[in-house]
Amino acid sequence: MTLHLRLLLTLALILGLAPAASAQDIFLNGVKVNGLTDQHFEGASVRFDDKGNVHLSIPDVRVHHDAQKTASRKEAPKLRRTYWLVASQTNPGATQYNVDVHVNGQFVTRLVSADARQLTVNVNKFLVPGNNTVVFTAIKDLGKARRSFAEADELTFFLGEGAASGHQITIDRTLVRYTRTAAEVDNDTATFTFLAE
């Protein structure tokens, strides 16, 4: 029996028995090749691992993996609502806090106290349906002197469900609120968990 015929019979046996052996995946030189068709190889070494996966080793064969053609991706679940992060200051620059915001471990934005603009960010791309985590890290930047000692001078973040209309964002339901005031001097990190749907 020729090597070519033996190899074809071996592959046919592997592929034919794979379902019965509960094979999970087929690998060629360490690369998953499930669904590979219309190929011819000689000199293969075959091994089944403890999970039923089939491993083919063939010297001098390189496998190029086209993720777009072979990867089976499930579409990520979509959120039914729109979520916004909004920050406002009663007296811009007075709190002297610069705040970094991370959602589910991803950096979203940094608000610098001296920035007079109102911050508005749609955070849907950072969220998943179900439980989510937001972390605020506030660093006091005193510079040369305190600008205010007043508790009334606040920097406040709101995260919640809302809608945009023109240049205006309306938060219909607040899920997270985080505030620092000019009276405070300590650096602060706060973590909140909230439900998105």
Protein Blocks (a to p, Z undefined) as FASTA:
>chain_A
ZZklmmmmmmmmmmmmmmmnopabdceehiacehiahiacehiacdddfkopacdddehi
acdddfklmpccddddddfbdcddddddfbghklopacdddeehiafbdcdfklmbdcdd
dfklmpcehjddddddddddekjbcfbfcfklccdddddddddehjaccdfbdfbdcddd
fkbmbdcddddddddZZ
